[in-house]
Amino acid sequence: MMTGKVMAETEEQSRIRFQVELEFVQCLANPNYIHFLAQRGYLKEQTFVNYLRYLQYWREPEYARYLKYPMCLHFLELLQHEAFRRECVSAQVCKFMDDQAILLWQHYTRRRTRTLQPPDAPAPPAPPGTNQQAPPRQQL
């Protein structure tokens, strides 16, 4: 039986914890995963809510730079609120969040592509099988 001894985390254990927490936080970018957690009752458990609060350190730039899906930080923030956690059980809410995430990604990708293209770049070629001429590109 341990009597108050806390063993220091080794470098290997620290690296593994970092990877596990990184993977979990990024899973929060998926509204279907959040819905899964809500359906299983995890979002009602105080220990899990405390864990979500602990994970807020991922908002710091030194950690956020490792994230591939920054939308997970938005959902992590929303999960701090009890009302949002309650609503995540609903399939309709999950579908709405998923639809909104897809729309955001589509808009972001389209806008980023336009922003990164030089203004004098030729218009992309028309897909094969179409005889229509591509409309002229508008300058932003």
N, CA, C and O atoms as a GROMACS GRO file, in nm:
protein
  560
    1MET      N    1   0.084  -0.118   0.000
    1MET     CA    2   0.000   0.000   0.000
    1MET      C    3   0.088   0.125   0.000
    1MET      O    4   0.181   0.137   0.080
    2MET      N    5   0.059   0.218  -0.092
    2MET     CA    6   0.136   0.342  -0.099
    2MET      C    7   0.084   0.441   0.004
    2MET      O    8  -0.036   0.456   0.024
    3THR      N    9   0.176   0.506   0.068
    3THR     CA   10   0.136   0.604   0.169
    3THR      C   11   0.179   0.743   0.127
    3THR      O   12   0.275   0.798   0.180
    4GLY      N   13   0.108   0.800   0.030
    4GLY     CA   14   0.132   0.938  -0.010
    4GLY      C   15   0.254   0.959  -0.098
    4GLY      O   16   0.289   1.074  -0.126
    5LYS      N   17   0.320   0.853  -0.143
    5LYS     CA   18   0.436   0.870  -0.231
    5LYS      C   19   0.386   0.891  -0.373
    5LYS      O   20   0.302   0.816  -0.424
    6VAL      N   21   0.439   0.995  -0.436
    6VAL     CA   22   0.406   1.022  -0.575
    6VAL      C   23   0.534   1.004  -0.654
    6VAL      O   24   0.632   1.075  -0.633
    7MET      N   25   0.531   0.910  -0.746
    7MET     CA   26   0.650   0.882  -0.826
    7MET      C   27   0.657   0.983  -0.939
    7MET      O   28   0.555   1.014  -1.002
    8ALA      N   29   0.775   1.033  -0.965
    8ALA     CA   30   0.795   1.130  -1.074
    8ALA      C   31   0.775   1.058  -1.208
    8ALA      O   32   0.812   0.941  -1.225
    9GLU      N   33   0.718   1.130  -1.300
    9GLU     CA   34   0.692   1.075  -1.432
    9GLU      C   35   0.823   1.071  -1.512
    9GLU      O   36   0.896   1.170  -1.516
   10THR      N   37   0.852   0.957  -1.574
   10THR     CA   38   0.973   0.947  -1.654
   10THR      C   39   0.952   1.021  -1.786
   10THR      O   40   0.840   1.057  -1.821
   11GLU      N   41   1.060   1.044  -1.857
   11GLU     CA   42   1.052   1.113  -1.986
   11GLU      C   43   0.966   1.033  -2.084
   11GLU      O   44   0.887   1.091  -2.160
   12GLU      N   45   0.981   0.903  -2.083
   12GLU     CA   46   0.902   0.816  -2.172
   12GLU      C   47   0.753   0.825  -2.137
   12GLU      O   48   0.669   0.834  -2.226
   13GLN      N   49   0.720   0.821  -2.009
   13GLN     CA   50   0.581   0.831  -1.967
   13GLN      C   51   0.523   0.968  -2.004
   13GLN      O   52   0.407   0.978  -2.044
   14SER      N   53   0.603   1.071  -1.991
   14SER     CA   54   0.559   1.205  -2.027
   14SER      C   55   0.531   1.214  -2.177
   14SER      O   56   0.432   1.275  -2.218
   15ARG      N   57   0.617   1.155  -2.258
   15ARG     CA   58   0.599   1.156  -2.403
   15ARG      C   59   0.471   1.081  -2.442
   15ARG      O   60   0.395   1.128  -2.527
   16ILE      N   61   0.448   0.968  -2.379
   16ILE     CA   62   0.328   0.888  -2.410
   16ILE      C   63   0.201   0.963  -2.367
   16ILE      O   64   0.102   0.964  -2.440
   17ARG      N   65   0.206   1.027  -2.250
   17ARG     CA   66   0.090   1.105  -2.203
   17ARG      C   67   0.060   1.219  -2.300
   17ARG      O   68  -0.056   1.247  -2.331
   18PHE      N   69   0.166   1.286  -2.348
   18PHE     CA   70   0.150   1.393  -2.445
   18PHE      C   71   0.080   1.342  -2.571
   18PHE      O   72  -0.013   1.405  -2.621
   19GLN      N   73   0.125   1.229  -2.622
   19GLN     CA   74   0.066   1.172  -2.744
   19GLN      C   75  -0.080   1.131  -2.724
   19GLN      O   76  -0.164   1.156  -2.810
   20VAL      N   77  -0.109   1.070  -2.611
   20VAL     CA   78  -0.246   1.026  -2.582
   20VAL      C   79  -0.338   1.146  -2.569
   20VAL      O   80  -0.449   1.146  -2.623
   21GLU      N   81  -0.295   1.249  -2.498
   21GLU     CA   82  -0.378   1.368  -2.480
   21GLU      C   83  -0.394   1.444  -2.610
   21GLU      O   84  -0.501   1.498  -2.638
   22LEU      N   85  -0.288   1.449  -2.691
   22LEU     CA   86  -0.297   1.513  -2.823
   22LEU      C   87  -0.401   1.442  -2.910
   22LEU      O   88  -0.484   1.507  -2.974
   23GLU      N   89  -0.395   1.311  -2.912
   23GLU     CA   90  -0.490   1.234  -2.992
   23GLU      C   91  -0.633   1.254  -2.942
   23GLU      O   92  -0.725   1.271  -3.022
   24PHE      N   93  -0.652   1.251  -2.811
   24PHE     CA   94  -0.787   1.268  -2.757
   24PHE      C   95  -0.842   1.407  -2.788
   24PHE      O   96  -0.957   1.420  -2.831
   25VAL      N   97  -0.761   1.510  -2.767
   25VAL     CA   98  -0.808   1.647  -2.793
   25VAL      C   99  -0.847   1.662  -2.939
   25VAL      O  100  -0.949   1.725  -2.970
   26GLN      N  101  -0.769   1.604  -3.029
   26GLN     CA  102  -0.801   1.616  -3.172
   26GLN      C  103  -0.928   1.537  -3.208
   26GLN      O  104  -0.998   1.574  -3.302
   27CYS      N  105  -0.957   1.433  -3.135
   27CYS     CA  106  -1.083   1.360  -3.157
   27CYS      C  107  -1.204   1.449  -3.130
   27CYS      O  108  -1.312   1.425  -3.185
   28LEU      N  109  -1.186   1.550  -3.047
   28LEU     CA  110  -1.297   1.640  -3.014
   28LEU      C  111  -1.337   1.728  -3.133
   28LEU      O  112  -1.438   1.797  -3.127
   29ALA      N  113  -1.259   1.727  -3.240
   29ALA     CA  114  -1.297   1.801  -3.361
   29ALA      C  115  -1.408   1.728  -3.436
   29ALA      O  116  -1.466   1.783  -3.530
   30ASN      N  117  -1.437   1.606  -3.397
   30ASN     CA  118  -1.539   1.525  -3.462
   30ASN      C  119  -1.668   1.527  -3.379
   30ASN      O  120  -1.673   1.467  -3.272
   31PRO      N  121  -1.772   1.596  -3.428
   31PRO     CA  122  -1.898   1.602  -3.353
   31PRO      C  123  -1.960   1.464  -3.327
   31PRO      O  124  -2.029   1.445  -3.228
   32ASN      N  125  -1.935   1.368  -3.415
   32ASN     CA  126  -1.988   1.234  -3.393
   32ASN      C  127  -1.921   1.166  -3.274
   32ASN      O  128  -1.985   1.089  -3.203
   33TYR      N  129  -1.795   1.196  -3.250
   33TYR     CA  130  -1.727   1.142  -3.134
   33TYR      C  131  -1.781   1.205  -3.006
   33TYR      O  132  -1.800   1.137  -2.905
   34ILE      N  133  -1.805   1.334  -3.010
   34ILE     CA  134  -1.864   1.403  -2.894
   34ILE      C  135  -2.002   1.345  -2.864
   34ILE      O  136  -2.036   1.323  -2.748
   35HIS      N  137  -2.080   1.319  -2.969
   35HIS     CA  138  -2.212   1.258  -2.953
   35HIS      C  139  -2.198   1.119  -2.889
   35HIS      O  140  -2.276   1.082  -2.801
   36PHE      N  141  -2.100   1.042  -2.934
   36PHE     CA  142  -2.072   0.910  -2.878
   36PHE      C  143  -2.043   0.920  -2.728
   36PHE      O  144  -2.098   0.844  -2.648
   37LEU      N  145  -1.957   1.016  -2.690
   37LEU     CA  146  -1.925   1.034  -2.548
   37LEU      C  147  -2.049   1.072  -2.468
   37LEU      O  148  -2.068   1.023  -2.356
   38ALA      N  149  -2.133   1.157  -2.526
   38ALA     CA  150  -2.256   1.200  -2.456
   38ALA      C  151  -2.352   1.084  -2.440
   38ALA      O  152  -2.413   1.067  -2.334
   39GLN      N  153  -2.367   1.003  -2.545
   39GLN     CA  154  -2.459   0.889  -2.537
   39GLN      C  155  -2.415   0.788  -2.431
   39GLN      O  156  -2.500   0.726  -2.367
   40ARG      N  157  -2.286   0.773  -2.412
   40ARG     CA  158  -2.234   0.677  -2.315
   40ARG      C  159  -2.230   0.734  -2.174
   40ARG      O  160  -2.195   0.663  -2.080
   41GLY      N  161  -2.266   0.861  -2.157
   41GLY     CA  162  -2.274   0.921  -2.025
   41GLY      C  163  -2.145   0.981  -1.972
   41GLY      O  164  -2.141   1.027  -1.858
   42TYR      N  165  -2.040   0.982  -2.053
   42TYR     CA  166  -1.913   1.038  -2.006
   42TYR      C  167  -1.924   1.186  -1.973
   42TYR      O  168  -1.860   1.234  -1.880
   43LEU      N  169  -2.004   1.259  -2.051
   43LEU     CA  170  -2.012   1.404  -2.031
   43LEU      C  171  -2.088   1.442  -1.904
   43LEU      O  172  -2.092   1.560  -1.867
   44LYS      N  173  -2.147   1.344  -1.837
   44LYS     CA  174  -2.216   1.369  -1.711
   44LYS      C  175  -2.127   1.340  -1.590
   44LYS      O  176  -2.156   1.384  -1.479
   45GLU      N  177  -2.017   1.266  -1.612
   45GLU     CA  178  -1.929   1.229  -1.502
   45GLU      C  179  -1.838   1.345  -1.464
   45GLU      O  180  -1.772   1.404  -1.550
   46GLN      N  181  -1.833   1.377  -1.336
   46GLN     CA  182  -1.753   1.490  -1.290
   46GLN      C  183  -1.604   1.469  -1.316
   46GLN      O  184  -1.533   1.565  -1.347
   47THR      N  185  -1.557   1.346  -1.304
   47THR     CA  186  -1.415   1.322  -1.329
   47THR      C  187  -1.380   1.350  -1.476
   47THR      O  188  -1.272   1.402  -1.505
   48PHE      N  189  -1.470   1.316  -1.566
   48PHE     CA  190  -1.446   1.343  -1.708
   48PHE      C  191  -1.453   1.493  -1.736
   48PHE      O  192  -1.373   1.545  -1.815
   49VAL      N  193  -1.546   1.562  -1.673
   49VAL     CA  194  -1.557   1.708  -1.689
   49VAL      C  195  -1.429   1.774  -1.637
   49VAL      O  196  -1.379   1.869  -1.697
   50ASN      N  197  -1.377   1.724  -1.526
   50ASN     CA  198  -1.251   1.777  -1.472
   50ASN      C  199  -1.136   1.754  -1.571
   50ASN      O  200  -1.049   1.839  -1.587
   51TYR      N  201  -1.136   1.638  -1.635
   51TYR     CA  202  -1.034   1.607  -1.734
   51TYR      C  203  -1.043   1.704  -1.853
   51TYR      O  204  -0.941   1.751  -1.903
   52LEU      N  205  -1.165   1.734  -1.897
   52LEU     CA  206  -1.183   1.831  -2.005
   52LEU      C  207  -1.131   1.969  -1.963
   52LEU      O  208  -1.073   2.041  -2.044
   53ARG      N  209  -1.152   2.005  -1.838
   53ARG     CA  210  -1.102   2.133  -1.788
   53ARG      C  211  -0.948   2.132  -1.788
   53ARG      O  212  -0.885   2.230  -1.826
   54TYR      N  213  -0.891   2.021  -1.744
   54TYR     CA  214  -0.745   2.006  -1.743
   54TYR      C  215  -0.687   2.022  -1.884
   54TYR      O  216  -0.580   2.081  -1.901
   55LEU      N  217  -0.756   1.971  -1.984
   55LEU     CA  218  -0.706   1.974  -2.122
   55LEU      C  219  -0.704   2.114  -2.184
   55LEU      O  220  -0.659   2.130  -2.297
   56GLN      N  221  -0.752   2.211  -2.113
   56GLN     CA  222  -0.752   2.349  -2.164
   56GLN      C  223  -0.610   2.400  -2.193
   56GLN      O  224  -0.594   2.499  -2.265
   57TYR      N  225  -0.510   2.335  -2.138
   57TYR     CA  226  -0.373   2.381  -2.164
   57TYR      C  227  -0.338   2.370  -2.313
   57TYR      O  228  -0.242   2.433  -2.358
   58TRP      N  229  -0.414   2.293  -2.388
   58TRP     CA  230  -0.389   2.282  -2.533
   58TRP      C  231  -0.418   2.412  -2.606
   58TRP      O  232  -0.380   2.426  -2.722
   59ARG      N  233  -0.482   2.506  -2.542
   59ARG     CA  234  -0.510   2.636  -2.603
   59ARG      C  235  -0.384   2.723  -2.610
   59ARG      O  236  -0.378   2.817  -2.689
   60GLU      N  237  -0.286   2.692  -2.528
   60GLU     CA  238  -0.160   2.768  -2.527
   60GLU      C  239  -0.085   2.743  -2.658
   60GLU      O  240  -0.078   2.630  -2.705
   61PRO      N  241  -0.028   2.849  -2.717
   61PRO     CA  242   0.041   2.835  -2.846
   61PRO      C  243   0.150   2.728  -2.848
   61PRO      O  244   0.169   2.661  -2.950
   62GLU      N  245   0.221   2.709  -2.737
   62GLU     CA  246   0.328   2.610  -2.735
   62GLU      C  247   0.276   2.467  -2.753
   62GLU      O  248   0.349   2.378  -2.797
   63TYR      N  249   0.149   2.445  -2.719
   63TYR     CA  250   0.087   2.313  -2.740
   63TYR      C  251   0.000   2.312  -2.864
   63TYR      O  252  -0.002   2.213  -2.937
   64ALA      N  253  -0.071   2.420  -2.890
   64ALA     CA  254  -0.164   2.426  -3.004
   64ALA      C  255  -0.092   2.406  -3.137
   64ALA      O  256  -0.154   2.363  -3.234
   65ARG      N  257   0.034   2.435  -3.143
   65ARG     CA  258   0.107   2.420  -3.269
   65ARG      C  259   0.116   2.274  -3.314
   65ARG      O  260   0.146   2.248  -3.430
   66TYR      N  261   0.090   2.181  -3.225
   66TYR     CA  262   0.094   2.038  -3.260
   66TYR      C  263  -0.039   1.988  -3.315
   66TYR      O  264  -0.046   1.876  -3.365
   67LEU      N  265  -0.143   2.067  -3.307
   67LEU     CA  266  -0.277   2.024  -3.349
   67LEU      C  267  -0.293   2.032  -3.500
   67LEU      O  268  -0.256   2.131  -3.563
   68LYS      N  269  -0.348   1.927  -3.558
   68LYS     CA  270  -0.380   1.927  -3.701
   68LYS      C  271  -0.521   1.977  -3.725
   68LYS      O  272  -0.552   2.026  -3.833
   69TYR      N  273  -0.606   1.965  -3.624
   69TYR     CA  274  -0.747   2.002  -3.636
   69TYR      C  275  -0.779   2.108  -3.530
   69TYR      O  276  -0.829   2.074  -3.423
   70PRO      N  277  -0.752   2.234  -3.559
   70PRO     CA  278  -0.772   2.338  -3.457
   70PRO      C  279  -0.917   2.355  -3.413
   70PRO      O  280  -0.943   2.416  -3.309
   71MET      N  281  -1.012   2.303  -3.492
   71MET     CA  282  -1.152   2.312  -3.451
   71MET      C  283  -1.176   2.240  -3.318
   71MET      O  284  -1.271   2.271  -3.247
   72CYS      N  285  -1.089   2.146  -3.285
   72CYS     CA  286  -1.105   2.073  -3.159
   72CYS      C  287  -1.099   2.169  -3.039
   72CYS      O  288  -1.162   2.143  -2.937
   73LEU      N  289  -1.024   2.277  -3.052
   73LEU     CA  290  -1.016   2.373  -2.941
   73LEU      C  291  -1.149   2.444  -2.920
   73LEU      O  292  -1.185   2.477  -2.807
   74HIS      N  293  -1.220   2.468  -3.028
   74HIS     CA  294  -1.352   2.531  -3.016
   74HIS      C  295  -1.448   2.437  -2.943
   74HIS      O  296  -1.520   2.478  -2.852
   75PHE      N  297  -1.448   2.310  -2.983
   75PHE     CA  298  -1.536   2.214  -2.916
   75PHE      C  299  -1.492   2.190  -2.772
   75PHE      O  300  -1.576   2.169  -2.685
   76LEU      N  301  -1.360   2.192  -2.747
   76LEU     CA  302  -1.312   2.178  -2.609
   76LEU      C  303  -1.365   2.291  -2.522
   76LEU      O  304  -1.404   2.270  -2.408
   77GLU      N  305  -1.366   2.412  -2.579
   77GLU     CA  306  -1.421   2.527  -2.506
   77GLU      C  307  -1.570   2.509  -2.481
   77GLU      O  308  -1.618   2.534  -2.370
   78LEU      N  309  -1.645   2.467  -2.582
   78LEU     CA  310  -1.789   2.447  -2.566
   78LEU      C  311  -1.820   2.339  -2.462
   78LEU      O  312  -1.918   2.348  -2.389
   79LEU      N  313  -1.735   2.236  -2.456
   79LEU     CA  314  -1.757   2.127  -2.361
   79LEU      C  315  -1.736   2.170  -2.215
   79LEU      O  316  -1.766   2.094  -2.124
   80GLN      N  317  -1.685   2.289  -2.194
   80GLN     CA  318  -1.670   2.341  -2.058
   80GLN      C  319  -1.805   2.383  -2.000
   80GLN      O  320  -1.817   2.405  -1.880
   81HIS      N  321  -1.905   2.395  -2.086
   81HIS     CA  322  -2.038   2.442  -2.044
   81HIS      C  323  -2.135   2.326  -2.031
   81HIS      O  324  -2.150   2.245  -2.123
   82GLU      N  325  -2.200   2.317  -1.916
   82GLU     CA  326  -2.292   2.206  -1.888
   82GLU      C  327  -2.407   2.200  -1.988
   82GLU      O  328  -2.446   2.091  -2.029
   83ALA      N  329  -2.461   2.314  -2.026
   83ALA     CA  330  -2.574   2.315  -2.120
   83ALA      C  331  -2.534   2.252  -2.254
   83ALA      O  332  -2.611   2.176  -2.312
   84PHE      N  333  -2.415   2.283  -2.301
   84PHE     CA  334  -2.368   2.224  -2.426
   84PHE      C  335  -2.350   2.073  -2.411
   84PHE      O  336  -2.389   1.996  -2.500
   85ARG      N  337  -2.293   2.030  -2.300
   85ARG     CA  338  -2.273   1.886  -2.277
   85ARG      C  339  -2.406   1.812  -2.276
   85ARG      O  340  -2.415   1.700  -2.326
   86ARG      N  341  -2.509   1.873  -2.218
   86ARG     CA  342  -2.642   1.810  -2.216
   86ARG      C  343  -2.698   1.796  -2.357
   86ARG      O  344  -2.758   1.693  -2.390
   87GLU      N  345  -2.680   1.898  -2.439
   87GLU     CA  346  -2.737   1.898  -2.575
   87GLU      C  347  -2.668   1.799  -2.668
   87GLU      O  348  -2.725   1.758  -2.769
   88CYS      N  349  -2.546   1.762  -2.636
   88CYS     CA  350  -2.469   1.672  -2.724
   88CYS      C  351  -2.528   1.532  -2.735
   88CYS      O  352  -2.488   1.456  -2.823
   89VAL      N  353  -2.620   1.497  -2.648
   89VAL     CA  354  -2.685   1.366  -2.655
   89VAL      C  355  -2.778   1.359  -2.776
   89VAL      O  356  -2.799   1.251  -2.831
   90SER      N  357  -2.831   1.471  -2.818
   90SER     CA  358  -2.926   1.477  -2.928
   90SER      C  359  -2.857   1.451  -3.063
   90SER      O  360  -2.756   1.512  -3.095
   91ALA      N  361  -2.914   1.360  -3.139
   91ALA     CA  362  -2.862   1.331  -3.273
   91ALA      C  363  -2.878   1.452  -3.364
   91ALA      O  364  -2.794   1.475  -3.452
   92GLN      N  365  -2.984   1.530  -3.345
   92GLN     CA  366  -3.005   1.650  -3.428
   92GLN      C  367  -2.896   1.753  -3.402
   92GLN      O  368  -2.847   1.815  -3.496
   93VAL      N  369  -2.858   1.771  -3.278
   93VAL     CA  370  -2.752   1.866  -3.244
   93VAL      C  371  -2.621   1.818  -3.305
   93VAL      O  372  -2.545   1.897  -3.360
   94CYS      N  373  -2.595   1.689  -3.296
   94CYS     CA  374  -2.473   1.632  -3.353
   94CYS      C  375  -2.470   1.656  -3.505
   94CYS      O  376  -2.367   1.696  -3.560
   95LYS      N  377  -2.582   1.631  -3.571
   95LYS     CA  378  -2.589   1.650  -3.717
   95LYS      C  379  -2.567   1.797  -3.752
   95LYS      O  380  -2.497   1.828  -3.848
   96PHE      N  381  -2.626   1.888  -3.674
   96PHE     CA  382  -2.608   2.031  -3.698
   96PHE      C  383  -2.461   2.070  -3.684
   96PHE      O  384  -2.407   2.141  -3.768
   97MET      N  385  -2.396   2.023  -3.576
   97MET     CA  386  -2.255   2.055  -3.555
   97MET      C  387  -2.169   2.000  -3.669
   97MET      O  388  -2.078   2.067  -3.717
   98ASP      N  389  -2.200   1.879  -3.712
   98ASP     CA  390  -2.125   1.817  -3.821
   98ASP      C  391  -2.142   1.897  -3.951
   98ASP      O  392  -2.045   1.924  -4.021
   99ASP      N  393  -2.265   1.935  -3.981
   99ASP     CA  394  -2.292   2.014  -4.102
   99ASP      C  395  -2.219   2.148  -4.098
   99ASP      O  396  -2.161   2.191  -4.198
  100GLN      N  397  -2.222   2.213  -3.983
  100GLN     CA  398  -2.155   2.342  -3.969
  100GLN      C  399  -2.003   2.329  -3.983
  100GLN      O  400  -1.937   2.415  -4.042
  101ALA      N  401  -1.948   2.222  -3.928
  101ALA     CA  402  -1.803   2.198  -3.940
  101ALA      C  403  -1.764   2.177  -4.086
  101ALA      O  404  -1.663   2.230  -4.132
  102ILE      N  405  -1.843   2.100  -4.159
  102ILE     CA  406  -1.815   2.076  -4.300
  102ILE      C  407  -1.823   2.205  -4.380
  102ILE      O  408  -1.737   2.232  -4.464
  103LEU      N  409  -1.925   2.285  -4.353
  103LEU     CA  410  -1.938   2.414  -4.423
  103LEU      C  411  -1.819   2.505  -4.394
  103LEU      O  412  -1.768   2.573  -4.484
  104LEU      N  413  -1.774   2.507  -4.270
  104LEU     CA  414  -1.659   2.589  -4.233
  104LEU      C  415  -1.535   2.542  -4.308
  104LEU      O  416  -1.461   2.624  -4.362
  105TRP      N  417  -1.512   2.411  -4.310
  105TRP     CA  418  -1.394   2.358  -4.379
  105TRP      C  419  -1.400   2.388  -4.528
  105TRP      O  420  -1.299   2.425  -4.588
  106GLN      N  421  -1.518   2.374  -4.590
  106GLN     CA  422  -1.531   2.403  -4.732
  106GLN      C  423  -1.502   2.550  -4.760
  106GLN      O  424  -1.428   2.582  -4.853
  107HIS      N  425  -1.560   2.638  -4.680
  107HIS     CA  426  -1.538   2.781  -4.699
  107HIS      C  427  -1.392   2.816  -4.677
  107HIS      O  428  -1.333   2.891  -4.755
  108TYR      N  429  -1.333   2.763  -4.571
  108TYR     CA  430  -1.194   2.792  -4.538
  108TYR      C  431  -1.103   2.745  -4.652
  108TYR      O  432  -1.013   2.819  -4.693
  109THR      N  433  -1.124   2.624  -4.702
  109THR     CA  434  -1.040   2.569  -4.808
  109THR      C  435  -1.052   2.652  -4.935
  109THR      O  436  -0.951   2.685  -4.998
  110ARG      N  437  -1.174   2.686  -4.972
  110ARG     CA  438  -1.197   2.765  -5.093
  110ARG      C  439  -1.132   2.903  -5.079
  110ARG      O  440  -1.065   2.951  -5.171
  111ARG      N  441  -1.151   2.964  -4.966
  111ARG     CA  442  -1.097   3.099  -4.942
  111ARG      C  443  -0.944   3.095  -4.939
  111ARG      O  444  -0.878   3.182  -4.995
  112ARG      N  445  -0.889   2.994  -4.873
  112ARG     CA  446  -0.742   2.982  -4.864
  112ARG      C  447  -0.681   2.959  -5.002
  112ARG      O  448  -0.576   3.015  -5.034
  113THR      N  449  -0.746   2.878  -5.085
  113THR     CA  450  -0.696   2.853  -5.220
  113THR      C  451  -0.694   2.982  -5.300
  113THR      O  452  -0.597   3.012  -5.369
  114ARG      N  453  -0.801   3.059  -5.290
  114ARG     CA  454  -0.808   3.186  -5.362
  114ARG      C  455  -0.703   3.284  -5.310
  114ARG      O  456  -0.642   3.357  -5.389
  115THR      N  457  -0.682   3.286  -5.181
  115THR     CA  458  -0.586   3.379  -5.122
  115THR      C  459  -0.444   3.345  -5.163
  115THR      O  460  -0.363   3.434  -5.187
  116LEU      N  461  -0.413   3.215  -5.171
  116LEU     CA  462  -0.277   3.174  -5.202
  116LEU      C  463  -0.244   3.180  -5.351
  116LEU      O  464  -0.127   3.179  -5.388
  117GLN      N  465  -0.346   3.186  -5.438
  117GLN     CA  466  -0.322   3.194  -5.582
  117GLN      C  467  -0.275   3.333  -5.619
  117GLN      O  468  -0.334   3.432  -5.575
  118PRO      N  469  -0.169   3.343  -5.699
  118PRO     CA  470  -0.128   3.476  -5.745
  118PRO      C  471  -0.235   3.535  -5.836
  118PRO      O  472  -0.302   3.461  -5.908
  119PRO      N  473  -0.252   3.667  -5.834
  119PRO     CA  474  -0.360   3.730  -5.912
  119PRO      C  475  -0.348   3.706  -6.063
  119PRO      O  476  -0.449   3.710  -6.133
  120ASP      N  477  -0.227   3.682  -6.113
  120ASP     CA  478  -0.212   3.664  -6.257
  120ASP      C  479  -0.206   3.516  -6.297
  120ASP      O  480  -0.171   3.485  -6.411
  121ALA      N  481  -0.241   3.426  -6.206
  121ALA     CA  482  -0.238   3.282  -6.237
  121ALA      C  483  -0.350   3.250  -6.336
  121ALA      O  484  -0.459   3.306  -6.328
  122PRO      N  485  -0.321   3.158  -6.429
  122PRO     CA  486  -0.425   3.120  -6.525
  122PRO      C  487  -0.539   3.046  -6.455
  122PRO      O  488  -0.519   2.981  -6.353
  123ALA      N  489  -0.657   3.059  -6.512
  123ALA     CA  490  -0.774   2.990  -6.457
  123ALA      C  491  -0.753   2.840  -6.471
  123ALA      O  492  -0.690   2.795  -6.567
  124PRO      N  493  -0.803   2.761  -6.377
  124PRO     CA  494  -0.787   2.616  -6.386
  124PRO      C  495  -0.859   2.564  -6.510
  124PRO      O  496  -0.961   2.619  -6.550
  125PRO      N  497  -0.806   2.456  -6.570
  125PRO     CA  498  -0.870   2.402  -6.691
  125PRO      C  499  -1.007   2.344  -6.660
  125PRO      O  500  -1.034   2.299  -6.549
  126ALA      N  501  -1.094   2.346  -6.762
  126ALA     CA  502  -1.228   2.289  -6.747
  126ALA      C  503  -1.217   2.138  -6.738
  126ALA      O  504  -1.127   2.079  -6.799
  127PRO      N  505  -1.305   2.073  -6.663
  127PRO     CA  506  -1.302   1.928  -6.653
  127PRO      C  507  -1.325   1.865  -6.791
  127PRO      O  508  -1.394   1.922  -6.875
  128PRO      N  509  -1.266   1.746  -6.814
  128PRO     CA  510  -1.286   1.680  -6.943
  128PRO      C  511  -1.434   1.654  -6.971
  128PRO      O  512  -1.512   1.626  -6.879
  129GLY      N  513  -1.471   1.664  -7.096
  129GLY     CA  514  -1.610   1.636  -7.135
  129GLY      C  515  -1.699   1.757  -7.132
  129GLY      O  516  -1.817   1.747  -7.166
  130THR      N  517  -1.648   1.874  -7.093
  130THR     CA  518  -1.730   1.995  -7.095
  130THR      C  519  -1.674   2.087  -7.203
  130THR      O  520  -1.553   2.106  -7.212
  131ASN      N  521  -1.761   2.143  -7.281
  131ASN     CA  522  -1.721   2.232  -7.389
  131ASN      C  523  -1.740   2.377  -7.350
  131ASN      O  524  -1.727   2.467  -7.433
  132GLN      N  525  -1.771   2.401  -7.225
  132GLN     CA  526  -1.796   2.537  -7.180
  132GLN      C  527  -1.664   2.605  -7.145
  132GLN      O  528  -1.571   2.543  -7.094
  133GLN      N  529  -1.661   2.733  -7.173
  133GLN     CA  530  -1.544   2.811  -7.138
  133GLN      C  531  -1.559   2.854  -6.990
  133GLN      O  532  -1.667   2.891  -6.946
  134ALA      N  533  -1.449   2.848  -6.918
  134ALA     CA  534  -1.452   2.886  -6.776
  134ALA      C  535  -1.478   3.036  -6.765
  134ALA      O  536  -1.422   3.114  -6.841
  135PRO      N  537  -1.564   3.076  -6.670
  135PRO     CA  538  -1.592   3.220  -6.652
  135PRO      C  539  -1.464   3.290  -6.604
  135PRO      O  540  -1.380   3.227  -6.539
  136PRO      N  541  -1.449   3.417  -6.636
  136PRO     CA  542  -1.330   3.490  -6.593
  136PRO      C  543  -1.326   3.501  -6.440
  136PRO      O  544  -1.430   3.513  -6.374
  137ARG      N  545  -1.205   3.495  -6.384
  137ARG     CA  546  -1.189   3.505  -6.238
  137ARG      C  547  -1.204   3.649  -6.194
  137ARG      O  548  -1.160   3.742  -6.262
  138GLN      N  549  -1.266   3.666  -6.081
  138GLN     CA  550  -1.283   3.799  -6.025
  138GLN      C  551  -1.165   3.831  -5.934
  138GLN      O  552  -1.112   3.744  -5.863
  139GLN      N  553  -1.124   3.956  -5.937
  139GLN     CA  554  -1.018   4.001  -5.847
  139GLN      C  555  -1.080   4.035  -5.712
  139GLN      O  556  -1.186   4.097  -5.706
  140LEU      N  557  -1.014   3.996  -5.606
  140LEU     CA  558  -1.065   4.027  -5.471
  140LEU      C  559  -1.007   4.155  -5.421
  140LEU      O  560  -1.037   4.198  -5.310
   0.00000   0.00000   0.00000
